[in-house]
Amino acid sequence: PFMEFLQAAVKGTGFILVLTERGGIVLEVFGDAEIVAMARENNYVPGCSRAEEVAGTNAISLALAEKRPIHLTGPEHWNVRHHRWTCASAPVFSPEGLLLGTVTLSGETTNAHRHTLGMVISAAEAIQDRLREREIALEKRGVDALLSSVLTSISEAIVTVDAAAVVTNINPAACKSLGVSVQESLGQSLARLFPGSPELASLLGPGKDLTSFELTCERPDGRTHFVVTPYVMNAGGQAQGAILAVRERREFLNEVREFSGLSAVFTFEDIIGQAPALLRQIELARVAARQSSRIL
């Protein structure tokens, strides 16, 4: 696709743009009809070989052998039939550094210009950048698919956000806890997911204290209090996003009590007595115990 884009760059220049694979086989030739016809006279067409043992010393074969940009003009080509040509060729490498082939500009010798080599170097680098972008995109899709699979399979409510605190993933447990759907959550800011806490928009801002914090969410069945524990993802010293573990405050406190050993040793049934005043106090205590407020 990028070669087709570059085709517009050579239109009307008297040059052809040529793409070869690592063995020197020509894959594509782009250019105006007149210069393409001239190339055809020398069998410079898709499917031909420009390997040195077949076509003699030429810019393509040298670029493949030396793995660096090469510019040859006229008699610098070994084959006398190529003396009418000036060719600039640059190798193209994969993101892993593997030699893939070359991109070449070829034209008549009278059109030789030192800037031609710079053009093919830029074209080769642009192709390499496009390949790198494609590989990164494929890797990201793979990571996102794996993350989505993991998040779906665990029972804990999890929300992931990017550096701008925009929701990138939310698992079914979190959707159930927050009373939202995946469709209405993805791509939304965390502050919009929790309208009562606008400060979440700058959750990953510099100097933020990323310890567990409490927030409130309005669900269809009423207001619910949550405790959110953030796990920050850093790269190069900068926060790239965070994984947020979301738990209802009641469940969080129960876990704290369980791990700290602060469990009730006695229950209301352990209180002995039938006096009306005492029973009244027990009833008031039962009402208070259903709340999450501290009680004196």
Backbone bond lengths (Angstrom), bond angles and torsions (degrees), N, CA, C in turn:
res aa  C-N    CA-C-N  psi(-1)  N-CA   C-N-CA  omega(-1)  CA-C   N-CA-C  phi
1 P - - - 1.472 - - 1.532 112.90 -
2 F 1.327 116.04 -36.88 1.467 118.37 -179.20 1.521 110.99 -69.74
3 M 1.333 117.58 -32.37 1.465 120.51 177.37 1.533 110.23 -64.29
4 E 1.320 116.54 -37.99 1.464 119.78 177.74 1.525 110.62 -64.79
5 F 1.327 116.03 -35.50 1.460 119.81 176.44 1.532 110.33 -65.47
6 L 1.344 116.01 -40.97 1.467 119.85 -179.49 1.523 112.53 -70.89
7 Q 1.324 116.81 -18.48 1.458 120.41 179.81 1.527 110.94 -56.24
8 A 1.330 115.73 -36.25 1.471 119.55 179.30 1.519 110.93 -64.80
9 A 1.339 117.14 -28.12 1.463 120.81 -177.51 1.530 112.03 -71.57
10 V 1.343 117.80 -27.62 1.476 120.16 -177.73 1.528 112.46 -97.65
11 K 1.316 116.76 -4.08 1.462 119.21 -179.03 1.519 110.60 -61.86
12 G 1.332 115.97 125.73 1.458 121.80 177.31 1.511 114.72 78.90
13 T 1.357 117.80 7.96 1.470 120.12 -177.67 1.518 113.16 -96.02
14 G 1.340 117.13 -12.89 1.459 119.67 -175.61 1.519 112.49 83.09
15 F 1.331 117.41 10.68 1.464 121.68 178.95 1.529 110.20 -115.62
16 I 1.329 114.93 154.42 1.462 120.12 169.84 1.516 107.92 -110.88
17 L 1.328 114.98 147.74 1.457 122.15 177.59 1.522 106.96 -104.84
18 V 1.330 117.34 125.11 1.456 121.87 -171.85 1.525 110.04 -124.37
19 L 1.330 115.93 135.72 1.462 122.16 176.89 1.520 108.04 -116.55
20 T 1.348 117.08 128.19 1.462 121.00 177.76 1.523 109.91 -124.50
21 E 1.347 114.97 158.96 1.463 118.68 173.92 1.522 108.83 -91.63
22 R 1.335 116.58 179.61 1.470 120.21 -169.48 1.522 114.05 -65.12
23 G 1.340 118.46 -17.53 1.464 121.05 178.02 1.520 113.25 -89.72
24 G 1.340 116.72 -0.09 1.460 120.17 179.89 1.515 114.52 91.80
25 I 1.323 118.03 5.32 1.468 121.53 178.02 1.530 109.36 -78.31
26 V 1.332 116.54 128.64 1.463 121.53 179.85 1.527 109.41 -73.22
27 L 1.330 116.43 126.04 1.466 122.16 -179.75 1.517 112.15 -96.36
28 E 1.342 116.56 -45.11 1.461 120.83 -176.81 1.523 109.55 -142.89
29 V 1.332 115.42 147.49 1.468 122.15 174.76 1.516 107.90 -132.07
30 F 1.348 116.85 122.78 1.459 122.05 178.57 1.526 108.78 -118.66
31 G 1.320 116.37 141.77 1.460 119.33 176.43 1.516 111.54 162.95
32 D 1.340 115.64 177.86 1.459 121.00 178.23 1.520 110.02 -70.15
33 A 1.321 115.14 155.18 1.472 121.05 -174.40 1.524 112.54 -57.21
34 E 1.325 118.61 -39.93 1.467 121.18 -175.75 1.524 112.00 -64.55
35 I 1.338 117.92 -46.60 1.453 120.42 -178.33 1.525 110.99 -74.61
36 V 1.348 117.52 -29.63 1.460 120.86 175.44 1.520 110.04 -66.14
37 A 1.346 117.10 -39.16 1.472 121.53 177.68 1.525 110.35 -64.09
38 M 1.341 117.05 -40.34 1.466 121.51 177.78 1.533 110.16 -62.44
39 A 1.330 116.22 -40.00 1.457 120.14 178.49 1.523 110.81 -66.31
40 R 1.323 116.55 -36.66 1.458 120.72 -178.64 1.528 111.00 -63.18
41 E 1.340 117.08 -32.67 1.472 120.83 178.28 1.527 110.70 -61.21
42 N 1.321 117.22 -29.73 1.470 121.85 178.28 1.523 112.31 -97.67
43 N 1.334 115.49 14.82 1.465 120.66 -178.17 1.529 111.57 59.81
44 Y 1.349 116.07 29.84 1.461 122.69 178.65 1.523 107.08 -89.87
45 V 1.338 116.06 74.44 1.464 122.66 -171.91 1.526 108.89 -136.73
46 P 1.351 118.28 163.17 1.466 120.18 176.44 1.523 111.23 -54.49
47 G 1.319 116.13 132.06 1.457 121.23 -179.59 1.508 113.58 102.51
48 C 1.361 117.96 -19.24 1.462 119.84 179.64 1.528 109.60 -78.01
49 S 1.344 115.84 164.37 1.465 121.10 178.99 1.517 109.96 -108.36
50 R 1.330 115.77 134.93 1.457 121.24 173.17 1.529 110.06 -113.90
51 A 1.330 115.67 21.95 1.465 120.37 174.41 1.526 108.82 -65.41
52 E 1.322 117.74 148.36 1.462 121.60 -173.04 1.524 112.44 -61.66
53 E 1.336 117.87 -37.43 1.461 119.72 -177.97 1.525 112.03 -70.81
54 V 1.324 117.64 -14.32 1.467 121.78 179.85 1.529 110.85 -102.33
55 A 1.354 117.36 -47.65 1.461 121.14 -172.35 1.525 113.17 -109.59
56 G 1.308 117.93 2.65 1.455 119.41 -177.05 1.516 111.19 78.46
57 T 1.323 116.73 177.26 1.455 121.38 -179.31 1.523 110.92 -60.15
58 N 1.322 117.30 126.76 1.466 122.92 177.77 1.525 107.63 -152.73
59 A 1.313 117.02 170.47 1.464 121.11 -174.61 1.523 112.20 -61.96
60 I 1.337 116.60 -39.12 1.469 119.81 -178.76 1.520 110.67 -65.62
61 S 1.338 116.73 -49.17 1.468 119.40 -177.83 1.531 111.13 -63.85
62 L 1.344 117.07 -38.37 1.467 119.89 179.19 1.529 111.25 -68.03
63 A 1.340 117.15 -41.38 1.467 120.06 179.18 1.519 110.92 -62.09
64 L 1.345 116.70 -36.81 1.463 120.73 178.32 1.530 110.84 -70.67
65 A 1.334 117.12 -39.32 1.460 120.63 -178.35 1.529 111.52 -74.16
66 E 1.324 116.54 -43.95 1.463 121.51 -176.70 1.527 112.59 -84.99
67 K 1.353 115.81 -18.70 1.474 122.20 -177.53 1.532 110.68 57.56
68 R 1.329 115.13 40.90 1.465 120.95 176.57 1.527 108.07 -151.40
69 P 1.340 118.63 162.23 1.472 121.47 -179.60 1.530 111.57 -63.35
70 I 1.323 115.75 141.51 1.473 122.94 -178.76 1.534 109.40 -135.94
71 H 1.348 116.50 140.89 1.469 122.02 175.09 1.528 108.21 -129.26
72 L 1.334 117.20 118.20 1.468 122.82 177.64 1.523 109.66 -120.06
73 T 1.313 116.32 144.26 1.465 121.53 -179.71 1.533 109.77 -135.72
74 G 1.347 115.32 134.92 1.467 121.66 172.53 1.512 113.42 56.88
75 P 1.371 117.57 -127.98 1.470 122.85 -174.28 1.535 113.94 -65.04
76 E 1.337 117.48 -5.60 1.467 118.03 173.79 1.532 110.46 -66.44
77 H 1.347 116.24 -18.65 1.458 120.80 171.30 1.530 108.19 -77.42
78 W 1.310 118.67 139.14 1.470 122.03 -179.44 1.521 111.08 -68.62
79 N 1.354 116.43 -42.48 1.466 121.22 -176.64 1.524 109.80 -77.96
80 V 1.332 116.92 124.59 1.459 121.32 -177.47 1.516 111.99 -60.89
81 R 1.338 117.03 -27.54 1.470 120.50 179.48 1.537 111.57 -68.54
82 H 1.330 116.26 -14.14 1.467 119.90 -179.44 1.531 112.43 -100.18
83 H 1.328 116.70 4.49 1.465 118.89 -176.59 1.527 113.10 -68.75
84 R 1.330 116.57 -15.74 1.478 119.60 177.37 1.524 111.67 -78.92
85 W 1.327 116.44 -5.51 1.464 120.08 -169.59 1.523 112.26 -108.17
86 T 1.324 114.12 147.77 1.466 121.78 165.54 1.523 106.28 -119.01
87 C 1.321 116.46 128.80 1.471 120.73 -173.65 1.524 111.26 -133.02
88 A 1.316 115.73 132.09 1.462 121.99 174.52 1.523 107.58 -119.47
89 S 1.315 116.64 125.61 1.466 121.17 -174.81 1.525 110.55 -130.97
90 A 1.306 116.85 141.11 1.466 121.83 178.30 1.527 109.03 -132.30
91 P 1.336 117.22 137.84 1.466 119.83 179.32 1.526 111.59 -72.74
92 V 1.315 115.21 150.40 1.463 122.31 176.53 1.526 107.58 -115.40
93 F 1.328 116.57 129.30 1.463 121.29 -178.10 1.526 110.22 -114.83
94 S 1.326 114.98 152.78 1.461 120.92 174.65 1.527 108.81 -76.21
95 P 1.342 118.08 167.50 1.472 119.88 176.97 1.532 113.05 -57.64
96 E 1.346 116.53 -23.49 1.469 120.10 178.95 1.526 112.01 -88.83
97 G 1.356 117.84 -0.31 1.456 120.99 179.42 1.514 114.57 91.72
98 L 1.332 118.28 8.21 1.459 122.34 178.68 1.527 109.78 -79.23
99 L 1.329 117.18 133.32 1.463 121.60 177.87 1.527 109.30 -68.59
100 L 1.334 116.62 122.31 1.462 121.64 -178.43 1.520 112.71 -101.28
101 G 1.338 116.87 -32.14 1.460 120.22 -176.15 1.510 109.71 162.17
102 T 1.345 116.01 -154.01 1.463 120.55 179.96 1.517 110.95 -137.05
103 V 1.316 114.92 157.94 1.458 122.19 167.37 1.526 105.44 -119.41
104 T 1.346 116.50 133.71 1.466 121.37 -169.59 1.517 110.95 -136.40
105 L 1.326 115.65 141.84 1.467 122.69 169.48 1.522 107.20 -110.66
106 S 1.345 116.20 123.32 1.462 121.45 179.77 1.518 109.67 -126.30
107 G 1.351 115.99 137.67 1.466 121.24 178.24 1.519 109.93 -154.63
108 E 1.319 115.39 -178.15 1.459 118.79 178.41 1.528 110.36 -67.63
109 T 1.334 115.15 150.28 1.461 120.97 -177.72 1.522 112.24 -56.07
110 T 1.333 116.55 -33.80 1.464 120.09 -178.37 1.527 112.02 -64.55
111 N 1.339 116.61 -17.42 1.468 120.96 -179.79 1.530 112.68 -97.04
112 A 1.318 117.04 9.56 1.471 120.19 -177.57 1.525 110.66 -59.40
113 H 1.325 115.02 133.62 1.465 120.80 178.90 1.518 107.91 -150.70
114 R 1.319 116.00 140.18 1.461 119.93 -176.73 1.520 113.05 -66.21
115 H 1.346 117.04 -20.53 1.468 119.05 179.37 1.527 112.06 -73.20
116 T 1.350 116.52 -16.35 1.463 119.40 -178.34 1.522 111.25 -59.65
117 L 1.331 116.47 -40.47 1.458 120.31 -179.92 1.534 110.58 -62.90
118 G 1.330 116.28 -41.65 1.461 119.61 177.81 1.512 112.51 -61.00
119 M 1.343 116.65 -34.61 1.465 120.70 179.70 1.524 111.25 -66.63
120 V 1.365 117.44 -43.38 1.466 118.17 -178.13 1.534 110.76 -72.64
121 I 1.328 116.85 -31.44 1.472 119.06 175.66 1.523 109.68 -62.74
122 S 1.340 116.04 -44.18 1.474 120.15 178.49 1.519 110.99 -63.47
123 A 1.345 116.21 -40.37 1.464 120.03 179.80 1.527 110.61 -64.34
124 A 1.359 116.77 -43.97 1.464 120.42 179.72 1.525 110.78 -62.31
125 E 1.330 116.70 -42.80 1.467 120.13 179.82 1.528 111.00 -65.76
126 A 1.349 115.52 -37.36 1.473 119.01 179.20 1.527 110.58 -64.97
127 I 1.339 116.49 -40.18 1.463 120.27 178.15 1.529 109.84 -64.19
128 Q 1.328 115.69 -44.17 1.464 119.74 178.73 1.523 111.20 -61.18
129 D 1.326 117.06 -40.27 1.464 120.55 177.91 1.521 110.71 -62.69
130 R 1.348 115.72 -40.97 1.467 119.54 179.55 1.526 110.57 -64.53
131 L 1.334 116.56 -41.09 1.463 120.10 177.74 1.524 110.82 -63.38
132 R 1.334 116.04 -40.04 1.469 120.56 -179.96 1.531 110.28 -65.56
133 E 1.337 115.91 -41.98 1.465 120.03 178.50 1.519 110.45 -62.05
134 R 1.341 116.05 -40.75 1.464 119.70 -179.25 1.527 110.60 -65.73
135 E 1.342 115.92 -40.93 1.465 119.48 179.63 1.523 110.88 -65.05
136 I 1.338 116.63 -42.33 1.461 120.67 178.66 1.526 110.36 -62.13
137 A 1.343 115.75 -41.21 1.469 119.90 179.37 1.521 110.89 -63.56
138 L 1.341 116.86 -40.89 1.463 120.41 178.94 1.528 110.69 -65.97
139 E 1.340 116.05 -41.79 1.462 119.54 178.14 1.525 110.91 -62.61
140 K 1.336 115.62 -41.39 1.461 119.79 -179.17 1.533 110.55 -64.13
141 R 1.345 116.37 -41.47 1.457 119.10 178.53 1.524 110.70 -62.33
142 G 1.346 115.92 -39.23 1.459 119.62 178.52 1.516 112.09 -64.97
143 V 1.334 115.93 -43.57 1.469 120.56 179.14 1.524 110.08 -65.06
144 D 1.341 116.77 -42.24 1.467 120.17 -179.83 1.530 110.88 -63.43
145 A 1.351 116.09 -39.37 1.464 119.56 179.91 1.527 110.43 -66.21
146 L 1.345 116.13 -41.70 1.459 120.07 178.64 1.520 110.94 -64.47
147 L 1.349 116.40 -45.09 1.463 120.93 179.98 1.513 110.75 -61.45
148 S 1.346 116.14 -43.29 1.459 120.10 179.99 1.526 110.96 -62.61
149 S 1.335 116.42 -39.25 1.465 120.44 179.66 1.524 110.58 -65.67
150 V 1.343 116.20 -42.62 1.467 120.26 -179.92 1.523 110.53 -65.21
151 L 1.340 116.48 -46.14 1.458 120.13 -177.44 1.525 111.72 -63.00
152 T 1.349 115.84 -35.86 1.459 119.75 -178.83 1.521 111.41 -68.39
153 S 1.330 115.85 -31.00 1.461 120.07 -173.53 1.524 114.32 -84.45
154 I 1.330 118.72 -12.99 1.463 119.57 -177.91 1.527 110.41 -99.13
155 S 1.322 114.76 152.83 1.466 120.30 -174.28 1.526 112.90 -85.76
156 E 1.333 117.75 -18.77 1.463 120.33 -178.35 1.522 110.07 -74.95
157 A 1.325 116.35 143.42 1.462 121.21 179.45 1.530 109.76 -73.89
158 I 1.342 116.56 120.13 1.462 121.43 -176.24 1.525 110.52 -129.33
159 V 1.334 115.60 135.80 1.468 122.59 173.61 1.522 106.91 -128.51
160 T 1.343 117.93 132.81 1.466 120.22 174.97 1.525 108.60 -111.88
161 V 1.331 115.11 143.52 1.467 120.94 -179.83 1.521 109.10 -131.90
162 D 1.346 115.76 157.08 1.455 119.83 176.23 1.529 109.82 -89.37
163 A 1.354 116.28 -170.96 1.463 120.25 -175.82 1.523 112.59 -62.95
164 A 1.342 117.14 -23.05 1.463 121.25 179.74 1.521 112.02 -93.20
165 A 1.347 117.12 11.67 1.474 123.01 -179.42 1.524 111.56 62.44
166 V 1.339 116.20 35.69 1.464 122.26 175.13 1.529 107.88 -100.48
167 V 1.329 116.84 134.52 1.463 121.84 -175.49 1.528 110.47 -67.31
168 T 1.352 115.92 123.88 1.465 121.26 178.27 1.525 111.77 -108.23
169 N 1.323 117.39 -24.09 1.465 122.02 176.82 1.516 108.92 -151.08
170 I 1.316 115.09 146.50 1.465 120.61 173.73 1.521 106.73 -148.61
171 N 1.314 117.37 126.97 1.466 118.58 -175.34 1.524 111.58 -90.19
172 P 1.348 117.20 167.43 1.470 120.40 -177.16 1.525 113.44 -56.13
173 A 1.349 116.87 -36.60 1.471 118.99 -179.58 1.521 110.88 -63.64
174 A 1.337 117.36 -39.13 1.460 120.81 178.91 1.529 110.50 -69.28
175 C 1.326 116.32 -39.69 1.472 119.41 177.92 1.518 110.96 -59.67
176 K 1.335 115.25 -41.74 1.465 119.66 179.99 1.524 111.02 -67.03
177 S 1.339 116.72 -43.03 1.460 120.20 -178.67 1.522 111.98 -65.33
178 L 1.336 116.49 -39.72 1.460 120.63 -174.85 1.526 112.90 -91.52
179 G 1.335 116.37 -8.46 1.460 119.34 179.35 1.513 112.83 69.34
180 V 1.355 117.43 38.28 1.459 122.27 -179.67 1.520 108.92 -130.48
181 S 1.350 116.12 170.53 1.453 121.32 176.06 1.529 109.45 -107.92
182 V 1.326 115.94 162.97 1.463 120.25 178.31 1.527 110.41 -61.72
183 Q 1.336 116.37 -43.01 1.462 120.96 -176.27 1.521 112.98 -61.07
184 E 1.319 117.01 -39.87 1.462 119.69 -177.53 1.519 112.85 -84.71
185 S 1.351 117.18 -3.98 1.465 120.63 -178.23 1.524 112.94 -103.20
186 L 1.345 117.13 -42.42 1.462 120.52 -176.42 1.524 111.25 -61.71
187 G 1.308 116.40 134.80 1.460 121.31 178.89 1.518 113.65 83.50
188 Q 1.323 117.24 -3.46 1.468 120.87 179.18 1.530 109.43 -94.21
189 S 1.306 115.86 152.97 1.456 119.43 176.87 1.526 109.06 -71.60
190 L 1.315 115.31 153.27 1.458 120.47 178.86 1.523 110.67 -61.72
191 A 1.335 115.69 -32.96 1.466 119.82 178.78 1.524 111.31 -64.83
192 R 1.343 115.98 -30.75 1.471 118.85 178.44 1.524 111.05 -77.24
193 L 1.346 115.61 -29.91 1.457 119.12 177.07 1.521 110.03 -68.80
194 F 1.348 115.51 -31.62 1.465 122.00 176.39 1.529 107.98 -122.41
195 P 1.326 118.63 80.48 1.475 122.06 -173.95 1.520 114.05 -56.31
196 G 1.323 117.18 -26.90 1.459 119.82 -177.98 1.512 113.87 -80.49
197 S 1.344 116.72 1.45 1.475 119.84 -177.78 1.530 109.94 -133.71
198 P 1.345 118.44 71.30 1.470 121.57 -178.22 1.523 113.57 -61.75
199 E 1.337 117.23 -20.37 1.474 119.58 -179.07 1.522 111.98 -66.82
200 L 1.345 117.89 -13.34 1.463 120.60 -179.38 1.528 112.00 -68.93
201 A 1.332 117.77 -16.38 1.462 121.16 179.33 1.519 111.06 -60.43
202 S 1.327 116.96 -27.91 1.466 121.01 -179.77 1.525 110.47 -111.98
203 L 1.324 116.26 34.32 1.458 121.17 -175.61 1.521 112.19 -55.37
204 L 1.348 117.48 -41.61 1.462 121.26 -175.11 1.519 112.47 -100.99
205 G 1.319 116.85 19.51 1.462 120.03 178.56 1.509 111.60 -67.00
206 P 1.329 117.63 160.76 1.470 120.92 -179.31 1.524 111.70 -60.83
207 G 1.324 114.90 140.89 1.463 120.16 176.81 1.513 114.38 79.70
208 K 1.347 117.51 6.95 1.464 119.55 -179.38 1.528 110.71 -78.26
209 D 1.330 115.09 142.35 1.456 121.71 177.35 1.520 107.80 -89.60
210 L 1.333 116.65 107.31 1.456 120.18 -172.95 1.525 111.88 -97.53
211 T 1.322 115.52 56.54 1.458 121.02 171.87 1.523 107.60 -97.26
212 S 1.316 116.71 172.80 1.470 120.33 178.93 1.523 110.16 -59.42
213 F 1.320 115.52 142.10 1.461 120.11 -179.72 1.516 109.99 -141.09
214 E 1.327 114.89 160.45 1.462 121.09 -179.75 1.524 110.27 -102.64
215 L 1.328 115.45 147.82 1.461 120.54 172.91 1.517 109.07 -151.21
216 T 1.296 115.32 167.97 1.464 122.27 -176.36 1.515 110.34 -117.62
217 C 1.326 116.32 141.02 1.471 121.59 179.01 1.520 109.44 -129.89
218 E 1.323 115.32 134.72 1.461 120.30 176.79 1.523 108.69 -89.17
219 R 1.320 116.36 110.91 1.460 121.10 178.04 1.525 109.55 -103.18
220 P 1.347 117.44 165.70 1.471 119.48 178.75 1.526 113.07 -55.75
221 D 1.350 116.41 -29.21 1.462 118.74 -178.36 1.522 112.50 -96.16
222 G 1.337 116.48 10.90 1.451 119.60 176.77 1.516 112.88 125.45
223 R 1.314 115.52 -177.09 1.463 121.96 -177.86 1.532 109.57 -81.34
224 T 1.338 114.17 136.49 1.463 120.02 179.81 1.523 109.21 -130.27
225 H 1.322 115.35 141.57 1.463 121.52 179.09 1.528 109.43 -99.40
226 F 1.338 116.18 135.18 1.456 121.34 -178.65 1.524 110.67 -125.03
227 V 1.322 115.08 154.66 1.463 122.60 169.64 1.519 106.67 -113.87
228 V 1.334 116.81 124.62 1.470 122.25 -177.36 1.527 108.73 -111.65
229 T 1.335 115.25 128.16 1.468 121.16 176.70 1.531 108.55 -111.98
230 P 1.341 117.88 113.72 1.466 120.21 -178.77 1.532 112.57 -90.63
231 Y 1.335 115.43 139.56 1.465 122.36 172.64 1.525 106.33 -119.46
232 V 1.321 116.12 107.85 1.466 121.51 -171.30 1.523 111.23 -81.15
233 M 1.344 115.87 139.39 1.464 122.69 175.03 1.520 107.55 -102.66
234 N 1.341 116.46 115.36 1.462 121.87 -177.23 1.519 111.36 -108.43
235 A 1.329 115.99 150.15 1.469 123.05 173.78 1.517 107.59 -149.33
236 G 1.318 115.63 121.16 1.463 119.64 -179.40 1.515 113.16 63.44
237 G 1.325 116.49 30.91 1.459 120.44 179.21 1.517 114.29 79.56
238 Q 1.342 116.99 3.16 1.459 121.11 -179.76 1.529 109.98 -115.67
239 A 1.335 115.81 141.39 1.465 120.88 177.50 1.521 109.42 -71.52
240 Q 1.342 116.42 121.30 1.463 121.67 179.64 1.523 112.01 -98.84
241 G 1.307 116.04 -9.31 1.454 120.24 -178.52 1.519 109.45 160.38
242 A 1.325 115.58 -172.13 1.469 119.12 -179.64 1.517 109.89 -155.51
243 I 1.330 114.21 151.60 1.459 121.84 171.06 1.521 106.33 -104.79
244 L 1.320 116.83 124.63 1.463 121.81 -176.18 1.527 110.23 -109.96
245 A 1.318 115.54 119.59 1.460 121.09 173.96 1.528 107.68 -90.42
246 V 1.322 116.90 119.05 1.470 121.98 -174.18 1.526 109.27 -110.51
247 R 1.335 115.94 123.47 1.463 120.71 177.91 1.518 109.90 -132.86
248 E 1.325 115.00 146.01 1.461 118.09 174.41 1.524 107.99 -63.90
249 R 1.328 115.29 142.57 1.465 120.28 -174.92 1.523 111.40 -57.76
250 R 1.309 116.39 -37.04 1.459 120.82 -179.32 1.527 110.76 -63.00
251 E 1.350 116.15 -44.39 1.460 119.95 179.70 1.533 110.59 -66.48
252 F 1.332 115.26 -38.51 1.463 120.05 -179.99 1.528 110.78 -61.78
253 L 1.328 115.73 -46.68 1.466 120.20 -179.48 1.519 111.26 -64.64
254 N 1.328 116.67 -36.95 1.463 119.68 177.68 1.524 111.04 -62.67
255 E 1.358 115.59 -40.08 1.462 119.57 178.42 1.524 110.60 -64.68
256 V 1.350 115.57 -41.92 1.462 119.64 178.99 1.516 110.40 -60.32
257 R 1.339 116.23 -45.31 1.466 119.92 179.92 1.529 111.06 -62.45
258 E 1.348 114.87 -39.37 1.465 119.26 -178.06 1.525 111.17 -64.78
259 F 1.336 115.93 -45.76 1.455 119.40 -177.28 1.528 112.26 -74.94
260 S 1.330 116.46 -28.82 1.467 119.42 -177.77 1.522 112.23 -88.75
261 G 1.319 115.74 -7.78 1.460 118.67 -179.32 1.515 113.17 80.67
262 L 1.328 118.13 10.55 1.469 120.93 -178.62 1.529 110.11 -88.19
263 S 1.308 116.15 55.05 1.451 121.23 178.83 1.527 109.34 -95.83
264 A 1.310 115.01 150.91 1.471 119.31 -179.37 1.523 110.20 -67.81
265 V 1.324 115.20 127.08 1.463 119.48 178.55 1.522 110.26 -84.31
266 F 1.349 114.57 -34.28 1.465 120.12 -179.13 1.520 110.31 -115.44
267 T 1.323 116.44 153.08 1.463 122.20 175.57 1.520 108.52 -118.32
268 F 1.328 116.60 175.19 1.473 120.04 179.67 1.528 111.38 -60.79
269 E 1.338 115.80 -30.13 1.463 119.26 -178.80 1.525 111.91 -66.89
270 D 1.348 116.99 -18.59 1.473 119.87 -179.65 1.525 112.38 -81.40
271 I 1.340 117.63 -9.87 1.463 119.88 -178.27 1.529 109.41 -80.25
272 I 1.320 115.90 125.87 1.466 121.41 -176.92 1.527 109.42 -100.17
273 G 1.324 116.35 133.28 1.456 120.37 176.36 1.513 111.33 143.92
274 Q 1.350 116.04 147.89 1.447 121.72 -178.44 1.524 112.83 -124.00
275 A 1.333 117.38 5.02 1.471 120.02 -178.02 1.523 108.91 -64.05
276 P 1.364 116.74 136.71 1.464 120.43 -179.57 1.535 113.29 -53.62
277 A 1.329 117.98 -39.30 1.470 120.80 -179.04 1.528 110.36 -64.13
278 L 1.349 115.69 -40.12 1.459 119.33 179.74 1.525 110.69 -68.94
279 L 1.331 117.68 -43.37 1.463 121.34 -179.88 1.518 110.87 -61.70
280 R 1.352 115.70 -34.15 1.473 120.19 178.11 1.527 109.74 -65.12
281 Q 1.339 116.25 -42.75 1.470 120.02 179.22 1.537 111.26 -64.79
282 I 1.325 116.14 -38.23 1.475 119.95 179.41 1.527 110.22 -64.80
283 E 1.351 115.40 -40.74 1.462 119.52 179.71 1.535 110.51 -63.75
284 L 1.353 116.07 -43.55 1.472 119.77 177.20 1.527 110.58 -61.73
285 A 1.340 117.03 -38.29 1.454 121.35 179.87 1.530 110.96 -66.59
286 R 1.339 116.85 -37.20 1.474 119.97 177.58 1.533 110.83 -62.87
287 V 1.334 116.15 -40.46 1.476 120.71 178.52 1.527 109.97 -63.93
288 A 1.334 116.24 -46.53 1.461 120.57 -178.22 1.528 111.82 -65.76
289 A 1.333 115.81 -33.14 1.468 119.95 -176.53 1.529 112.10 -67.10
290 R 1.343 116.46 -21.96 1.466 119.52 179.85 1.520 112.37 -77.01
291 Q 1.334 117.72 -11.00 1.457 122.26 179.60 1.525 110.15 -94.36
292 S 1.361 114.77 162.79 1.468 118.35 179.67 1.519 112.77 -95.56
293 S 1.366 116.95 1.65 1.454 120.58 179.85 1.517 111.86 -73.99
294 R 1.323 114.86 153.58 1.466 118.43 175.05 1.523 108.64 -71.48
295 I 1.331 115.87 146.95 1.474 120.69 -174.52 1.513 109.58 -126.80
296 L 1.325 114.98 130.01 1.463 119.39 173.85 1.532 106.65 -102.40
